[in-house]
Amino acid sequence: MSTFKIGSSIQAIDKECGIWLTGKIKKIDGRRILIQWAGYSNSSWVASEFVRNPLRRRIISAAHVTLRTLQRGDKFRKTIPSGGLSPPLVVENNDPFLCEINTSIGVTVKYESIAGELVQSDDDDDDTDDAVVNDDRDDGKKQHDYGTKPKKRKTVNVEKPAACALRDSDDLNTDAITIATLNDRVRELEAANITLTNTVATQQRQLDRQSADLLAIHQRLSSIESRPEPQQRQIHQPWLPSTTAQPIIQTPPPPPPTATPSRPSVHPPRRLNSEDDLPRDLILKLLRDHEDTKKVSKHLLGYYFTEEERLRCNVSGTRDAEQLDVERMDIVRQQTFKYSPVAKGLEQKVWRSCEISFDAARRNRKRDLKRLSSLDNVTRD
């Protein structure tokens, strides 16, 4: 059963000249194949056993190139390794791609083993072209030779079909390589496109979140700025002279002064869920620095504790220092995460870093005050 397909390029033996030529399959009929020869206008039927897939042409020396055109019936001599030449051999099939000739006696000869200068063609046998006349003087009759001059065969262009076969084969290989390379490139570009699309989507989500946060901050700032200023309370000043006579009332003497309290007066604790408790300038600072939790916590610590308390006390109450008021510290913590929110699982870690910054700021402030006092003493001296 033939494995060839219509339209495919093949190599086959031309039955007229006995040379392997290149062509394309036009029709398949059982074990016969109709071939359109490359470089020629004619086509012919060839048995499938004399058809093969295209082979690359073997490279030979320039001295043997002319052997590609030897046709069926041509004669040549083969060089003998021991020296000398063989008897004339007749070409049966010539394969210009494998560069070998099959003779009529079944011997295959490579081009390199042929004595090129002694190649002899039937068309060149001019000594027999006139049908040699035998002068039979005894009979007085003329008798022609048995042979007749063979018809002139067509010139077979072997180089062109061979070149076509190589070009077709190279084109097929090149096209296959090009298609594979393009497929790989397409896959790479698709993967890069997916990665870029995911990156753009992620950045777009982040931008949307930041835009929403910025809009919320602007709305809060607008609401704070549009809030009316609190009216100042009129302080009653009894020492100012009055236009009307007032009766003199004897006030009881003030009680004796008590002992100095251990803590100075501080701001009273504020309510947690109302922004009215915080001054406007403090709220603006908290909104401005909402991305830095440490700054927010320091602003609130300075509001709920006086400077003297912050110098005298620390968070833990160790190292010869008192502890900051726990209730007010809870207020500072809640207000900190209200204006600078973080994930619930990170609040403990973030607040610990804020406490460390409180103690570090206390130590730095005490060191600066000590340095200033020493400078003052030096200046006085």
Stockholm file with secondary structure:
# STOCKHOLM 1.0

chainA/1-381         MSTFKIGSSIQAIDKECGIWLTGKIKKIDGRRILIQWAGYSNSSWVASEFVRNPLRRRIISAAHVTLRTLQRGDKFRKTIPSGGLSPPLVVENNDPFLCEINTSIGVTVKYESIAGELVQSDDDDDDTDDAVVNDDRDDGKKQHDYGTKPKKRKTVNVEKPAACALRDSDDLNTDAITIATLNDRVRELEAANITLTNTVATQQRQLDRQSADLLAIHQRLSSIESRPEPQQRQIHQPWLPSTTAQPIIQTPPPPPPTATPSRPSVHPPRRLNSEDDLPRDLILKLLRDHEDTKKVSKHLLGYYFTEEERLRCNVSGTRDAEQLDVERMDIVRQQTFKYSPVAKGLEQKVWRSCEISFDAARRNRKRDLKRLSSLDNVTRD
#=GR chainA/1-381 SS CCCCCTTCEEEEECTTTCBEEEEEEEEEETTEEEEEETTSSCEEEEEGGGEECCCCCCCCCGGGGGGGGCCTTCEECBBCTTSSBCCCEEEEEEETTTTEEEETTSCEEEGGGBCGGGCBCGGGCGGGTTCCCEEETTTTEEECCSCCCCCCCCCCCCHHHHHHHHHHHHHHHHHHHHHHHHHHHHHHHHHHHHHHHHHHHHHHHHHHHHHHHHHHHHHHHHHHHTSCCCCCCCCCCTTSCCSSCCCCCCCCCCCCCCCCCSSCCCCCCCCSSCGGGSCHHHHHHHHHTTTCHHHHHHHHHHHHSCHHHHHHEESSCCSSCEECCHHHHHHHHHHHHHHSCCCGGGHHHHHHHHHHHHHHHHHHHHHHHHHHHHHHHHHHC
#=GC SS_cons         CCCCCTTCEEEEECTTTCBEEEEEEEEEETTEEEEEETTSSCEEEEEGGGEECCCCCCCCCGGGGGGGGCCTTCEECBBCTTSSBCCCEEEEEEETTTTEEEETTSCEEEGGGBCGGGCBCGGGCGGGTTCCCEEETTTTEEECCSCCCCCCCCCCCCHHHHHHHHHHHHHHHHHHHHHHHHHHHHHHHHHHHHHHHHHHHHHHHHHHHHHHHHHHHHHHHHHHHTSCCCCCCCCCCTTSCCSSCCCCCCCCCCCCCCCCCSSCCCCCCCCSSCGGGSCHHHHHHHHHTTTCHHHHHHHHHHHHSCHHHHHHEESSCCSSCEECCHHHHHHHHHHHHHHSCCCGGGHHHHHHHHHHHHHHHHHHHHHHHHHHHHHHHHHHC
//
